[in-house]
Amino acid sequence: MDPVGLQAAFRIAILILIAALAMLPFQPPNSAEFVVTVMAAVVGLIFVGVVALLARLSGSRPPNPRPVDRVSGMSSNVPSEERGRDK
């Protein structure tokens, strides 16, 4: 998937989760509002998990820790020892 789309989905999921958790202490425990807020928090948590799983599965492979030098016979990070080679 598109990394920008995953990032946007993750931000929306976090927004839902934080908003639900922030409202939870202010709801009466035996009310319908409390149940709806808990359900919103659960949906936000599941949404965060699904987006994280999708990001993990669609991620690219990590870069090669030892880059391959394309120039034959010369290291790219070592200064040249022969005279006149840079001319």
C-alpha positions, 0 to 999 in steps of 0.5 A: 500500500501507499505509505502516505495512505497508511500514515493518514489511516494511522493518524485517523485511528489514533485520533479515534482512539485518543478521543474515545479514551479522553471522553471515557472518564466523563461518561456515567458508567451505566449509560448508553454513552459509556457503551458507545465510547467503549465501543469507539475505543475498541474500534480505534484500537482494532483500526490501529492494529490493522493499519500497523499490520498492513504497514508491516506486511507491505513494507519494503525490505531493509537496505543492504548493510554492505553496499556494493561498489560498482567501480571495479578495483577501487574503494569509494571511501579510500583516497587514491594512492596512485599519482595522476589518477584523478587527472 
